[in-house]
């Protein structure tokens, strides 16, 4: 990579520029040696170096002023500047650094030291760019996860509402209305497919229960409807949509929008609860807290995680270790009823 590094050096001493140019060139650098401060900004723009070396005292010119000009130029301001000088005055050094220089080399020049400084500076800049790139990627990642969750909530409600309408209307629907409902469901599935492409998931994430538009309705056996199902979710519309689906199938439900109240319901009506549907994230708390309570004190109660977010590592471990079912929003009434039937077998 060194043979691609381009260095521009400006010094009023031909001896200095010749020495630096020959020495760095022998190390594989591409060097532009300049002894005339006039129009140096123009020549720097034409050469576009990776790093600039400036003498701080250029007779009629001041290297610090040239450095300031570089920093104010949109095309050049990201190029690092190293000052050369005989001066050892600390105030001059400080002024040069304040002007935008990244380092100082005193004359006489030790070429090995200069070579090391150049490599270290460029490495630091590359690392900084990588860090900025990573930070931007993390911001995008967080935004995608948030978007995924925020869209999944209303999508679940639309899907539930469409299927409920279809079930209630039954044979009363005209062919045109049936096609319209089918179009809505197909569009929802397309949106969900797009969200899944953007979702940041690992290949070994627990498998999600898929929605199938041609699934058959499931009649639950009486044993599954003899107890209540607890739904814990901080989204009112999602919670109520699940309840509507279950109640239409003759399944009694209770609900909670937060973990504190959910735990009270579990402790109070443990003998009446057969299954708990619990969102992975409820406000700023984790649904895993409910799972650990149930597993410890009420192991007979079955558990299902639901989520519109990516899955935290702790919950992934729980799902794999204890084989806990997971439903990812948006999910349909069919996927819920299919899951309940499977859990009852």
Buried (B, 14 or more C-beta within 10 A) or exposed (E): EEEEBBBBBBBBEEEBBEBBBEBBEEBEBBBBBBBEBEEBBEBBEEBEBBBBBBBBBBEEBBBBEBBBBBBEBEEBEEBBBBBBBEBEEEEBBEBBBEBBBBBBBBEEBEBEEBBEBBBEBBEEBEEEEEEEEEEEEEEEEEEBBEEBBEBBBBBBBBBBBBBBEBEEEEEEBEEEEEEEBEEBBEEBBEBBEEBEEEBEEEEEBBEBBEBEEEBEEBEBEEEBBEBBBBBBBBBEBBBBBBBBBBEEBEBBBBBBBEBEEBBEBBEEEEEEBBBBBBBBBBEEBBBBBBBEBBBEEBEEBBBBBBBBBBBBEEBBEBBEEEEBBBBBBBBBBBBBBBBBBEBBE
